[in-house]
Amino acid sequence: MENAMESLISTAQKKILLFANTDWYLYNFRLSLANALRDAGYDVLLLSPDGQYGPKLRALGFRWEVAPMNRRSLNPIREIVFLCWLIRFLKIEKPQYIHSFTIKCAIYGAIAGRISKVPAIINSIAGMGYIFANDSLKALVIRWPLRVLMSYALNRSSSIVILQNPDDVRIFADGGIVSKSRIRLIKGSGVNFDKFRQKIWDISKEKNLKVLLAARLLRDKGVTEFSQAAQMLRNEGATVEFYLAGTADCGNPAAIDERKVREWEHNGVLHWLGHVDDMPALLQTMDVMVLPSYREGLPKGLIEGGACALALITTDVPGCREVVQIDGVEGLRIPPRDVIALARAIRRLVEDRNLAMELGLAARKKALLEFSDRVVIEKTIAVYEELETSGIA
């Protein structure tokens, strides 16, 4: 990583815009990248809709600007108004690079960047989102025109698309959305191992096994299956405690009503922790991280659990299978939407604490090798270097 940094010193004071659909995403997923770019001499500008994490970014010395964007809006007039705003913003700021995150930001950033003549455009798409993970009528209706729009916006000679798992690479390349030559595979946004440290395991069966699902309260994350598996094992009298960390994603069609979650908690099915600011501290108290998701880009919560040496249980779907590639070695993999398989996997770890510890240690080893923020930042900077040496930026 130091060599990559040293090679970028010549780019000092070139401006790079990091554009995301929430300030929470910038703070929790891309802060390490922003710090690395600033240390390399870039003028780093952050852009997202308003939120409580923007002031925290400013307190760290970053310039953060508020985008008048509604990430859930499908209103054509509102979207055109925002696109015009973004074009004007880019013409005023004149960044050499715009690096956008998530599908909507990538599309708008690419279109606005092209019109305002931003030299280099990087689009990081962390998962295919509700439209591609869900088979509802609404998702199916939107999916085809979205693919057409993505192909128009992202398939440019001055841009590169960063994807997080091989399944998404195949969708983009084989589906003709983006030329394969413009795609780079970088697994995730990285985990800081100075913060996410290995937990101290206690394999005594006298203690309840603590199982955590940390995710937004969405059906697509497998939250309902998690609660049903918890109820099954609770009825059996298993020595296990279930914890759910996360809040509702208002406006998402797959959102679970918080009243339902409170009902689960009231009935003793699980403990709902809501939003957790200090995930490293929470993970030190857990034994197993579960993510029964229907589809992911590369799930950071699952990687953070592995970084702390928690045993991992997840589904055999895009993104998740990149974290647990070898079933029974790096974690346990189950079919999606299968409550019985999920309950069986948890029960297996309740009964075999040594296996739980072994899976956790293997997950940490894999995370260190593949998902460290140093590895991810180095690969991301290599993309900037590629654009720099090609004469685009």
N, C-alpha and C positions, 0 to 999 in steps of 0.2 A: 504493500500500500504506500510506503514511503517513496518508492521509485515513481509510482504514478503521481503522487503529489508533487514531487520535485519537477516532473516533466510538465506540470501545469503552471509553473510559476510565470511563464511567459504570457499567460492569459490574464495576468493581474488586471483588475478593474474592468474586465469584461462582465457585463451584467447577465445574470441568469434568473429567470422567473420560474419559481416553483408554484404551480397552480393546482389546487385541490378543491374538492367539493365541500370540505369542512376544515375548520381550523384545528379540530381535534385530530384529524388525520395527519396534518402537517406536524403537529406537536408530538404525537405518539408514534408515528411511523417514519417520518422523514427528518426529524431533528438532527440525527447523526449525520445524514447526508448534507444538510444545510450547514452544519458546523464544519464538516470536512471541506466543503466548497469555499466557505469563508476563510478557513485557514490556508487554502491554496491561493487566495488572493482575489477570488471572485467578489463582485458586488451582488449580493444575494437579495432578491426581492421575493416576498411571500404573498400569495393572493388566495383568498378563500371567502366564502360568505361569513357574515359576522358570527361571533361565538365567544365563549368564555376563555378559550385558549389563545386567542389572538393577543390579548394583553400580556400573557405569559411569554409569548414569542418576542414581543417588543421588549419585555423586561430582560430578555437574554441578549438584547442588542440588535435584533433583526428588524428590518423594516417590513411590516405586515400591513397590507391594504385590504379593505373590505370590498368584495365583489357583490353587486346587487343581483345575486343568482339564487334561484330556487331550485335545488337539486332534484326535486320530485315533480316539477312542473312539466306539463305536456301542452301548455297553452301556446300555440304558435306565435301569437302577437307578443306575449311576454318573452318568449325565447328569442325572437328577432330583435326586440329592444335590447336584451342583454348582449346578444352577439354584436350589435352596433356599439354598445358601451365598451365591450372588450376590444374591439378594433381600435376605437379612439384611445383607449388606455395604452395599448401596445404602441401606437404611433407616438404617443407622448413619451413613454418610458424608453422606447428603442432598445429592448434587450437583444443581445446576440443569440441567446438561447431561450426557448420556452420549454419547460419540462412539465407536462400535465399528467395528472393521475386520475384514474377511473375513466369509464367509457365516455360519459358526458363531457367532462373537462377535456379529454383527449380530442374529441370531435370539435368542440368549440375552439379549443386552443389551436388546433391544426388549421381550421378554416380562417379564424381571425389572424393567426400568425402568417398565413400565406398572403392574405389581403394586405396586411400591414408590413409585409416584407421582412419578417423576422428571419434571419439567415438560417438558423438551425432549429428544428422542432423534434423533441423527444416525447414520446407518448408511452407512459407506463400504464398498462391495463391489468389491474390486480383482480382477476376473476371476471367472469362474464355476467355477474349480477342476476337480479330477479328475472330479467327478460329471457335469459338463456337457461336458468336453473329451474324455472317454473313452467308447467304445461297448461296454465290457465288460458282461457280464451283471450284475455287481454294481452298476455305475454306473447302468444302465438301471432296475434294480429300485428303487434309492434315489431316482432323479430325480423321479418323480411325487410321492411323499409329501413330498419336500423342497420342491417348488414350492408345495404346499398349505400347508405350515408357514410358508414365507416369506411367502405372501400374508396369512396370519393375523397373523403377528408384525409385519410391516413396514408394513402398510397402515393407519396410524393418523393422525389429524388433527394430533397433536402431534409427528410425526416427519417427517424428510426422508431420502430415500435418495440417496446420491451414487454415481454410476457413472462409469466411466473411458473408455468408448467408445460410439459410437452403436449398435453391434450389440447391446450389452448393454441399452441403453435400449429398443431395439425388443423384445427378449426379455421384459423386465419389463413394459413398457407394453402391447404387443400380446398378450402371453400372460396378461394380467390379474393378474399377480403384485402389481403396485403401480400405483396410479393415476398417470397421467402428470403430474398436477399436483403430485405429491409427489416427483418425480424431478429431480435436478440433475446436469448433466454437467460434471465437472471432470477434465481429462486428467492423470491420474497424481498422484504425491505430490511432484513437483518435484525439480529438480536444482540444487545450489549451484554457481554458475559461478565462485565464488571458489576452489573446490576443484578443479573439473573444467575445466581450462584447455586451450586449443587446443594440440595437439601440433605439433612442427616436422616437416614432411614431408620425406622424402628419396625422390625418385622414381627413383633409380638402380636399374636392373635387376640390378646386380651384387650387391645385397643381397636376401636372401630376404624375401618378403612374409610378415609375421607376422599370423596369423589367430586370433582368440580367440572362444571361446564361454564366456560367464560365466553359469552358471545352476545350479540344483539338479540333481543327477544323476537326472533323470526322463526316461522315454521320451517323455512329452508335450512336453518341451522340445526334442525333436529331437536328443538327444545321440547316439543310435545312428546316425542319418543323417549327423551330423557326422563320426563316426569312419569311416564307410564312404566318405564323400567324401574324407576325408584319405587313406585307403588307396588309393583310385583315383588321386589326384594324385601320391601317393608312388611308385606303380608306374610312372607316366609320367615320373618324374624332374623334376617341376615345382619351381621355385625358391620354395618356400613352406614355412613352419613352422606347425604347428597346436598351439594351447594350449587347455586346458580348465581353467576355474577353477570350483570348486564342490565341495560334499560331498553325500553321500547324505542323502536325506530319509527317515529310517527310519520305517516304518509307512505310508508312502504306497504305495498299490497299484501305482503306476507307477514305483517306485524301481528304479534300476539298481544291481546289486551292485557294490560297490567292487572286488571281485576282477576283474570284467570290465574295469574301467577300468585297473587295474594291468596287465592282460594287454595292452591296447592300448599302454600306455606301454612295456612290456617289448619289444614287437614293433616299436617305433619309429614307431608310427602317429601319436602325439601326445605332448605334454608335459602331464602332469597336475599342476596347481599346488595342488590342494586348496582349502581356505578361504584367501581373500586379505583381509587387513585393510585394506591401503592400495590400494584400487582406482584412485584418481587416478594414483598412481605407476605402476601396472601399465599403465594405458591409454596413458600417454605412450610406452611401448615397443612398442605394437602399431600395426598399420596398418588392420586390418579387424575389425569386430565382427559376428559371425554369430549369429542366433537363428532356427533352423528349427522354431519352436514350432508346436504344433497349435492353440493358442488362448491368448490372454492378456487381462488387463484393460488395462493399458498397461505394457509391459515397461520397468522403470526401468534395467536394465542396458543395454538397447539405446539408451535416451535418453542415458545417461552416456557411452556410446561416441560418440554423435553430438555431445555437448557437447565432447568432446575432439577433434572433427574426424576421427574414424575413419570410413572408408567402411562403410556398413551393408548387410548382406545378410540378408533376413528373408523370412518366408512371407506369402502373401496370405490372412491369417486375421484375425479380430477382434482388436483391440488392436495387433497388429504393423502392420497397414495404416494405422493412425493415425500411426505414426512415419514410415513410408515411404509417403506417399500418392501420390507421382508416381514411378513406376518409371523408373529411368535418370537421374533428376535428384536426388532426395533419398536415393537408395540403389537397391539391386536387390531386386526382389520375385520370389519363386519359389513354385510350388505346394507345399503341405505334403506331407511324406512322400516327396519326390522327390529321391533321392540324385543322380541324373544331373544334374538341373537345378541342384542345389546345387554340385556339382563344376564344372559349366560356368560358373556365376556367379563362383566363386572363380578359376577359370582365366582368365576375362576380365580380372579385376583384376591377376592376375599378369602378364599380357601387356600391360596398358595402365595403367601407374602414374599417368599424368596423369589418367585417368578416376577412379582410386581417390582421388586427392587432391581432385579437383573434387567428387566425391560426399561426401567427408568435410567439406569446407568448407560445402557446401549443408546437410548434416545439422546442423552446428553453428548455422548461421543459423536454421534452423527451430526447433531446440531453444531458442535464446535467445528467440525470439518466443512460443513456445507452452508450453514445459515448464520454465521457470525456477521455482524454489521460491517466488520472490516473487509470480509470477502465480498459482500454485496456492494459496498461503496467502491471498492477497487474495480469491480466489473462495471459499475455505472460510470465511473470516471473514464474507463476505457472507451465507453461509447462516446463521451464528449471528446476524447482525444481523437477518435476515429473521424468525427465530423470536423475537428480542427485541422487534422493532417490532410483531409480531402479538400480543404480550401473552402468548405461551405460556411463554417463559422469564423 
